[in-house]
Structure formats: structure tokens, C-alpha cells
Amino acid sequence: MNVTVKSPHMEVTDSIREFVEGKVAKLPKYYDMIQSVDVILDMEADQAVVEIVVSAKRRNTFVATHRAEDLYASVDQCLHKITEQLRRHKDRVRDRQGPSHSELSGGGL
């Protein structure tokens, strides 16, 4: 999984980069087909704006944006939004595929 952290109008410090990469590293737990994650950090009128774009296999793209006064809080909230999107997508895919082989073989009977 490729992780890109960039900012058009501010410098991305090592502590910010490590914080973001540490949080993003947990995303494959929610959806294992992630190919790349782009995190765009920006400051607009004393507010931190974070946008996360997750590209996955089969042309799936997930986008979340959040604004807050604190950059770290904005990253956390944006990651919460993107994990919810990934979790819902994984549930939809699983529901479409039908029951698994173990469920059909009498797991509940």
C-alpha cells in the first residue's frame, strides 16, 4: 500500500507525517484491497483541512474531507469517515456474494 502525504500550502513535518502514516497503516484491517492512500493537508483561515483519497482494486475510490481547528483532530475525524466508508463497502460486497461455504455446511444447524 502506497501512502502519500502532501500539502500545497504548508510544510509537512516529520511528526505529522509519522502520525498520519501510523493511522493510515490501520486501514487494510477494514478493507484489504487498498492500493494507495493520498492524504492532502491544508490550512484555510485558521482551520486545518484534511482530505483522504483511498484507491482500491476494481476501480473503487473512497474520499473523505474534514475541517477542524486542530490538524491532528481533523486527521482523526477524516480517518473515522474513511473507515466507515470502507467498512460499509466491505459489508455490501460480502452481502452480495451470499453466504460463505462454512455457513452453508451447517455452521448454525
N, C-alpha and C positions, 0 to 999 in steps of 0.2 A: 504494500500500500504506500503510495507516494503522498507525502504531506508537504504542502507549500504554504508558508506563512508570509504574507506580504502586506505592505502598507504604502499607499501612494503619497501620503502627506505627513508621515511621522516615522521616526526610526524605531525599528523593532529590536528591542534589547534582548540579550540572551535569556534573561529571566522570563520575559514574556513568551519568547519562542519555546523555552522548555516547558512552561506552564501549558501552553496551547498544545504542543506535541504530546505531552503526557495525558491530557484529557482526550485528545483525538485518538490516541492509541487504543482506547477502550471501545471505540465504535464497532469494530468487527464482531464484538460479542453480540451485538444486536442484529447485524446483517453481514454475513461472511463473504459476500460478493463485491465488496468495496474495492475499487481500483485506485482511486485517488481522492484526496481531500484538499480543497483550496480554502484557506482562511484569509479573508481580507479584513484588515483592521484600519479604522479611520477615526478621526476626530472631527466633529462638526458642532460648532457653537457650544463648547464645553460638554459635549456628550460623546461618548465612545460608541461607534457604530461597528458592529461585527457582522460579517456575512460569511456563512459556511456553505460551500458547494461540494456535495459528495457525488462523485461519478462512480457508478457501479456497472457490472456486466449487464448485458442485454439492454443497453441504451437507457438505463434508469439514471436519472439525475434528481437529487434532492437538494433544496435550497432553503436556508433559514437565515433570517436577519433579526437583529435585536439592537436597541438603543438603550443606553443607561449612562449615568454619570461616571460610574466606575468601570474601567476596562475589564477587569477580572470578573466582575459581576455580569457584565454584558456577554463575555465569553461563556460563562456558566449557563446563562439563560438561553443563549443561542444553541449551545450543545444539548440542552434539555429539549428544545424544539426539534432538533435534527434527530435525536434518539427516538423521540415519539414517532416521527415520520418513518424512520427505519423499522421500528417495531411494528407499526401498523401495516407497512408494506409486507414485511415477513409473514405476518398473520394472514394477510389476504392471499399471498402466494400459497401458503400451507393449506388454507381453506379451499382454494381452487383445485389443488392436487387431490383432494379426497383423503380418506383415512390411510394411515400407513399400514404396512404389511403386518406389523406386530398387533395393531388394533384389530385387524381383520381375522387374525389367527386365534382369537378368543381371549384377548387380554382382559376383557371385562365380563366374560360369560362364565 
